[in-house]
Amino acid sequence: MMNYKNKKLIVEPDGNGLYGIYGGEAENPELRSAMNKIRDAFHNIIKDVKFHDEMIELKRFYIGRPSPLYFAKRLSEHAGGAKIFLKREDLNHTGAHKINHCIGEVLLAKKMGKKKVLAETGAGQHGVALATVCALMGIECEIHMGQVDIEKEKPNVNKMKVLGCNVIPVTAGSATLKEAVDSAFNSYVTDLKNNFYAIGSVVGPAPFPEIVQYFQSIVGQEAKQQFSELTNTLPSAVVACVGGGSNSMGIFNSFLSDHEVQLIGVEPSGKGLQTDKHAATLTKGKFGSLHGFKCLYLQDENGNPSDTYSIASGLDYPGVGPQHCYLRDIGRVEYHTITDDECLDAFFSLSRKEGIIPALESAHAVAWAIKNARKLGNDKSIIVNLSGRGDKDVDFVLSKTAS
Ligand SMILES: *Cc1c(COP(=O)(O)O)cnc(C)c1O
């Protein structure tokens, strides 16, 4: 194992898009060539002053950045130990962190002269963020979504429609996220020249994990500076939930070389790790290739991706970004799990102690902080990345708990 301690740690891919043994390039030559063009365009654009000026303006006046770093005093008292700070990504336009990378990806697509942006969506969060940015930038948007999810997630489907996005229902197989990925991808490859595939997390073949990490890293940059302005120190721990891994990579990125800062990724153990109803990829996954990249993923006995489960649909994915697999292997980030019940407790604690209703995804990170604050001690502090707001989850939570 690499000895990284007390060294500057930068997590970026090698020439083959690999992070250690994870990640990698698309296998199909035509696709790889399309991805290489995206990578080159990305590397050029991030050196361009005009692009930066545009991003700065959009972040400030459109997303509403910087998002506040808020000291949750009553939640901290409730937890009875370390001070808990919240990085308020829930206050962004569209209510979550996903807008950060959607803005970057769509701006890149526009600069490359693309005509259409495509993606899949599960619960519709990525679809809505992408449709929003496509409306803003005047580019066609096509979102593929399983018929089962369409029926479950009406408000998000309707938002996408209002925003002028073409929502394509997918009825094949189980008619959920997995089939939506295949369908969106098949549509994408019909016109590689004019289409741009906008991936919703630090997953997929190179260069997408790198691109999404880059655009999410604003979260950690702001959090580190804001914490330092408030306290003149570094936090003891930084905590974020991990689905595909974008909000967590975004906030971890600025703290990787600060080895005294404990970095914690929180996965959903759902109804329990001993059951098959969880999505704890980094805890229980095995090495393999999924959706065009190498990572740890939850597999059945034949090596196929397992059916995963989480109360938070944004965390319900069998794989995870290659950076996280690498950071787990070298021991820089610890990955822990939180059950549905612990998540629901945290959802209500934050709502009732602070008047902040968190997304069920984010409530996993909040739950870890509440659970570990006492152990860490009064003189310590935790930053929780509050990746999104819980408006979307309120009806569901009440239907679960009102019995
Ligand atoms: C999509 C989503 C997530 C999970 O995605 P990551 O790529 O792991 O960040 C977490 N929180 C919210 C609010 C989401 O919408």
The ligand as an SDF file (V2000), in Angstrom:
LIG
                    3D

 15 15  0  0  0  0  0  0  0  0999 V2000
  -28.2960   12.4980   -5.8800 C   0  0  0  0  0  0  0  0  0  0  0  0
  -28.1570   12.8830   -4.4700 C   0  0  0  0  0  0  0  0  0  0  0  0
  -27.1870   12.3070   -3.6220 C   0  0  0  0  0  0  0  0  0  0  0  0
  -26.2970   11.1660   -4.0350 C   0  0  0  0  0  0  0  0  0  0  0  0
  -25.3980   11.4530   -5.0550 O   0  0  0  0  0  0  0  0  0  0  0  0
  -23.8250   11.6070   -4.8190 P   0  0  0  0  0  0  0  0  0  0  0  0
  -23.2980   11.5700   -6.2070 O   0  0  0  0  0  0  0  0  0  0  0  0
  -23.3620   10.4590   -3.9790 O   0  0  0  0  0  0  0  0  0  0  0  0
  -23.6220   12.9060   -4.1460 O   0  0  0  0  0  0  0  0  0  0  0  0
  -27.0550   12.7730   -2.3290 C   0  0  0  0  0  0  0  0  0  0  0  0
  -27.8420   13.7650   -1.8580 N   0  0  0  0  0  0  0  0  0  0  0  0
  -28.7980   14.3360   -2.6230 C   0  0  0  0  0  0  0  0  0  0  0  0
  -29.6390   15.4160   -2.0370 C   0  0  0  0  0  0  0  0  0  0  0  0
  -28.9860   13.9110   -3.9520 C   0  0  0  0  0  0  0  0  0  0  0  0
  -29.9390   14.4880   -4.6960 O   0  0  0  0  0  0  0  0  0  0  0  0
  1  2  1  0
  2  3  1  0
  2 14  2  0
  3  4  1  0
  3 10  2  0
  4  5  1  0
  5  6  1  0
  6  7  2  0
  6  8  1  0
  6  9  1  0
 10 11  1  0
 11 12  2  0
 12 13  1  0
 12 14  1  0
 14 15  1  0
M  END
$$$$
